[in-house]
Amino acid sequence: MDTKDPIIITDAEWREIMEVPEVREGWGLESGDEVAFFKSNVYGVKFYFVSGGPEYCGDLYLLQGDGLEAPMALIRKSGALEMIRNS
């Protein structure tokens, strides 16, 4: 896949995103919260990311709430989604 176009996040992917601890904490999610509720309160997009170097190639998810703070970025490592930490 060689595209920089955004990809729609599936409901299964939304469920997986909702299980990431930082996402749960950031949006105050509780067990049993519905995907439809979360999707209605978050801007989300997926990209198939290819780094210009030997760093990362794969899923990149960007999540933005209703504020103008920096978006949350998630990538897949060893099969699991995790938040990118900028330091």
N, CA and C atoms as a LAMMPS dump frame, in Angstrom:
ITEM: TIMESTEP
0
ITEM: NUMBER OF ATOMS
261
ITEM: BOX BOUNDS ff ff ff
-5.0000000000000000e+02 5.0000000000000000e+02
-5.0000000000000000e+02 5.0000000000000000e+02
-5.0000000000000000e+02 5.0000000000000000e+02
ITEM: ATOMS id mol type element x y z
1 1 1 N 0.856 -1.172 0
2 1 2 C 0 0 0
3 1 3 C 0.898 1.23 0
4 2 1 N 0.734 2.071 -0.995
5 2 2 C 1.549 3.273 -1.098
6 2 3 C 0.636 4.483 -1.225
7 3 1 N 0.022 4.855 -0.125
8 3 2 C -0.874 5.993 -0.128
9 3 3 C -0.715 6.794 1.152
10 4 1 N -0.929 8.061 1.022
11 4 2 C -0.921 8.926 2.203
12 4 3 C -2.333 9.395 2.511
13 5 1 N -3.308 8.778 1.855
14 5 2 C -4.711 9.126 2.073
15 5 3 C -5.193 8.572 3.406
16 6 1 N -6.083 9.308 4.094
17 6 2 C -6.652 8.805 5.348
18 6 3 C -7.523 7.58 5.104
19 7 1 N -7.561 6.708 6.099
20 7 2 C -8.34 5.469 6.048
21 7 3 C -9.365 5.53 7.178
22 8 1 N -10.594 5.146 6.891
23 8 2 C -11.639 5.133 7.912
24 8 3 C -11.335 4.058 8.953
25 9 1 N -11.472 4.408 10.214
26 9 2 C -11.243 3.459 11.308
27 9 3 C -12.491 2.58 11.448
28 10 1 N -12.294 1.275 11.467
29 10 2 C -13.413 0.346 11.613
30 10 3 C -13.868 0.295 13.066
31 11 1 N -15.073 -0.219 13.302
32 11 2 C -15.555 -0.361 14.682
33 11 3 C -14.649 -1.279 15.499
34 12 1 N -14.123 -2.324 14.87
35 12 2 C -13.205 -3.226 15.589
36 12 3 C -11.946 -2.469 16.015
37 13 1 N -11.442 -1.605 15.149
38 13 2 C -10.266 -0.812 15.497
39 13 3 C -10.603 0.208 16.586
40 14 1 N -11.794 0.822 16.53
41 14 2 C -12.216 1.741 17.591
42 14 3 C -12.231 1.015 18.938
43 15 1 N -12.754 -0.217 18.955
44 15 2 C -12.783 -0.987 20.217
45 15 3 C -11.369 -1.193 20.741
46 16 1 N -10.457 -1.534 19.834
47 16 2 C -9.059 -1.746 20.23
48 16 3 C -8.454 -0.442 20.756
49 17 1 N -8.717 0.653 20.087
50 17 2 C -8.232 1.968 20.52
51 17 3 C -8.748 2.285 21.917
52 18 1 N -10.014 1.975 22.157
53 18 2 C -10.637 2.275 23.448
54 18 3 C -10.026 1.481 24.597
55 19 1 N -9.252 0.436 24.3
56 19 2 C -8.606 -0.37 25.338
57 19 3 C -7.212 0.132 25.699
58 20 1 N -6.675 1.077 24.937
59 20 2 C -5.346 1.629 25.246
60 20 3 C -5.471 2.456 26.526
61 21 1 N -4.65 2.173 27.54
62 21 2 C -4.785 2.862 28.829
63 21 3 C -4.805 4.387 28.737
64 22 1 N -3.947 4.971 27.922
65 22 2 C -3.897 6.429 27.804
66 22 3 C -5.177 6.992 27.183
67 23 1 N -5.781 6.229 26.285
68 23 2 C -7.047 6.646 25.674
69 23 3 C -8.155 6.581 26.724
70 24 1 N -8.196 5.471 27.459
71 24 2 C -9.208 5.308 28.507
72 24 3 C -9.116 6.46 29.514
73 25 1 N -7.898 6.765 29.929
74 25 2 C -7.699 7.827 30.906
75 25 3 C -8.005 9.2 30.302
76 26 1 N -7.518 9.452 29.102
77 26 2 C -7.68 10.754 28.462
78 26 3 C -9.129 11.132 28.2
79 27 1 N -9.953 10.129 27.917
80 27 2 C -11.359 10.409 27.629
81 27 3 C -12.293 9.931 28.744
82 28 1 N -11.727 9.453 29.842
83 28 2 C -12.545 9.021 30.978
84 28 3 C -13.454 7.853 30.637
85 29 1 N -12.957 6.924 29.831
86 29 2 C -13.774 5.782 29.417
87 29 3 C -13.915 4.77 30.544
88 30 1 N -15.062 4.142 30.583
89 30 2 C -15.332 3.1 31.562
90 30 3 C -15.714 1.823 30.834
91 31 1 N -15.637 0.71 31.534
92 31 2 C -16.04 -0.569 30.944
93 31 3 C -17.467 -0.453 30.436
94 32 1 N -17.7 -0.988 29.259
95 32 2 C -19.041 -0.986 28.702
96 32 3 C -19.369 0.243 27.871
97 33 1 N -18.465 1.253 27.838
98 33 2 C -18.725 2.401 26.975
99 33 3 C -18.815 1.932 25.534
100 34 1 N -19.744 2.483 24.814
101 34 2 C -20.026 2.065 23.445
102 34 3 C -19.145 2.774 22.426
103 35 1 N -18.799 2.039 21.375
104 35 2 C -18.006 2.597 20.285
105 35 3 C -18.707 3.811 19.683
106 36 1 N -20.003 3.724 19.465
107 36 2 C -20.743 4.832 18.849
108 36 3 C -20.613 6.112 19.682
109 37 1 N -20.679 5.988 21.002
110 37 2 C -20.524 7.144 21.882
111 37 3 C -19.135 7.743 21.731
112 38 1 N -18.111 6.906 21.769
113 38 2 C -16.728 7.387 21.664
114 38 3 C -16.497 8.045 20.312
115 39 1 N -16.926 7.385 19.238
116 39 2 C -16.749 7.932 17.89
117 39 3 C -17.436 9.285 17.726
118 40 1 N -18.527 9.489 18.428
119 40 2 C -19.257 10.752 18.293
120 40 3 C -18.576 11.897 19.04
121 41 1 N -17.577 11.585 19.856
122 41 2 C -16.89 12.6 20.651
123 41 3 C -15.415 12.781 20.282
124 42 1 N -14.952 12.04 19.282
125 42 2 C -13.532 12.049 18.932
126 42 3 C -13.375 12.104 17.418
127 43 1 N -12.47 12.949 16.965
128 43 2 C -12.051 12.889 15.569
129 43 3 C -10.981 11.809 15.5
130 44 1 N -11.113 10.883 14.578
131 44 2 C -10.122 9.828 14.456
132 44 3 C -9.862 9.485 13.012
133 45 1 N -8.614 9.205 12.716
134 45 2 C -8.234 8.822 11.364
135 45 3 C -7.056 7.849 11.444
136 46 1 N -6.977 7.004 10.45
137 46 2 C -5.895 6.025 10.363
138 46 3 C -5.114 6.296 9.08
139 47 1 N -3.814 6.103 9.159
140 47 2 C -2.959 6.18 7.988
141 47 3 C -2.097 4.926 7.962
142 48 1 N -1.696 4.516 6.775
143 48 2 C -0.658 3.503 6.666
144 48 3 C 0.63 4.291 6.513
145 49 1 N 1.425 4.342 7.575
146 49 2 C 2.59 5.201 7.658
147 49 3 C 3.842 4.464 7.219
148 50 1 N 4.644 5.136 6.4
149 50 2 C 5.942 4.601 5.995
150 50 3 C 6.979 5.659 6.313
151 51 1 N 7.888 5.344 7.207
152 51 2 C 8.934 6.265 7.622
153 51 3 C 9.949 6.444 6.502
154 52 1 N 10.571 7.629 6.475
155 52 2 C 11.63 7.886 5.505
156 52 3 C 12.929 7.175 5.859
157 53 1 N 13.004 6.589 7.007
158 53 2 C 14.188 5.855 7.445
159 53 3 C 13.771 4.504 7.98
160 54 1 N 14.683 3.775 8.541
161 54 2 C 14.346 2.448 9.072
162 54 3 C 13.72 2.512 10.461
163 55 1 N 12.673 3.318 10.611
164 55 2 C 12.083 3.503 11.927
165 55 3 C 10.774 2.745 12.093
166 56 1 N 9.724 3.128 11.335
167 56 2 C 8.421 2.518 11.53
168 56 3 C 7.665 2.478 10.22
169 57 1 N 6.942 1.396 10.041
170 57 2 C 6.077 1.229 8.886
171 57 3 C 4.846 0.492 9.387
172 58 1 N 3.669 1.081 9.208
173 58 2 C 2.457 0.409 9.655
174 58 3 C 1.361 1.385 10.028
175 59 1 N 0.435 0.895 10.842
176 59 2 C -0.731 1.689 11.23
177 59 3 C -0.328 2.89 12.08
178 60 1 N -0.916 4.029 11.745
179 60 2 C -0.776 5.251 12.535
180 60 3 C -2.182 5.797 12.737
181 61 1 N -2.598 5.929 13.991
182 61 2 C -3.914 6.465 14.324
183 61 3 C -3.722 7.825 14.988
184 62 1 N -4.507 8.808 14.559
185 62 2 C -4.508 10.121 15.193
186 62 3 C -5.889 10.366 15.775
187 63 1 N -5.927 10.761 17.039
188 63 2 C -7.185 11.02 17.744
189 63 3 C -7.172 12.443 18.267
190 64 1 N -8.282 13.142 18.049
191 64 2 C -8.391 14.523 18.509
192 64 3 C -9.722 14.71 19.203
193 65 1 N -9.68 15.25 20.403
194 65 2 C -10.905 15.558 21.12
195 65 3 C -11.483 16.88 20.647
196 66 1 N -12.293 17.504 21.47
197 66 2 C -12.941 18.743 21.063
198 66 3 C -12.139 19.985 21.449
199 67 1 N -10.915 19.804 21.874
200 67 2 C -10.024 20.923 22.172
201 67 3 C -8.932 21.007 21.118
202 68 1 N -8.149 22.05 21.162
203 68 2 C -7.097 22.235 20.162
204 68 3 C -5.715 21.862 20.678
205 69 1 N -5.66 20.963 21.652
206 69 2 C -4.368 20.451 22.099
207 69 3 C -3.829 19.503 21.013
208 70 1 N -2.588 19.087 21.179
209 70 2 C -1.989 18.172 20.208
210 70 3 C -2.777 16.86 20.162
211 71 1 N -2.934 16.278 18.979
212 71 2 C -3.661 15.008 18.9
213 71 3 C -2.859 13.875 19.526
214 72 1 N -3.569 12.829 19.916
215 72 2 C -2.941 11.623 20.436
216 72 3 C -2.592 10.752 19.227
217 73 1 N -1.381 10.23 19.205
218 73 2 C -0.934 9.38 18.113
219 73 3 C -0.644 7.981 18.635
220 74 1 N -1.154 6.981 17.935
221 74 2 C -0.948 5.582 18.307
222 74 3 C -0.322 4.835 17.141
223 75 1 N 0.579 3.922 17.448
224 75 2 C 1.135 3.013 16.45
225 75 3 C 1.042 1.589 16.982
226 76 1 N 1.271 0.648 16.091
227 76 2 C 1.196 -0.762 16.465
228 76 3 C 2.619 -1.284 16.677
229 77 1 N 2.867 -1.802 17.886
230 77 2 C 4.164 -2.415 18.197
231 77 3 C 3.916 -3.815 18.714
232 78 1 N 4.574 -4.79 18.117
233 78 2 C 4.417 -6.197 18.499
234 78 3 C 2.936 -6.596 18.518
235 79 1 N 2.166 -6.05 17.576
236 79 2 C 0.761 -6.406 17.449
237 79 3 C -0.205 -5.582 18.261
238 80 1 N 0.298 -4.826 19.251
239 80 2 C -0.595 -4.047 20.129
240 80 3 C -0.472 -2.557 19.829
241 81 1 N -1.568 -1.836 20.023
242 81 2 C -1.521 -0.387 19.86
243 81 3 C -0.913 0.254 21.091
244 82 1 N -0.072 1.247 20.86
245 82 2 C 0.457 2.014 21.974
246 82 3 C 0.66 3.466 21.552
247 83 1 N 0.576 4.329 22.527
248 83 2 C 0.703 5.757 22.287
249 83 3 C 2.154 6.123 22.008
250 84 1 N 2.342 7.028 21.047
251 84 2 C 3.679 7.561 20.789
252 84 3 C 3.995 8.569 21.867
253 85 1 N 5.138 8.445 22.449
254 85 2 C 5.565 9.381 23.491
255 85 3 C 6.684 10.254 22.921
256 86 1 N 6.421 11.535 22.844
257 86 2 C 7.436 12.472 22.369
258 86 3 C 8.237 12.984 23.554
259 87 1 N 9.54 12.751 23.519
260 87 2 C 10.364 13.244 24.616
261 87 3 C 11.609 13.9 24.098
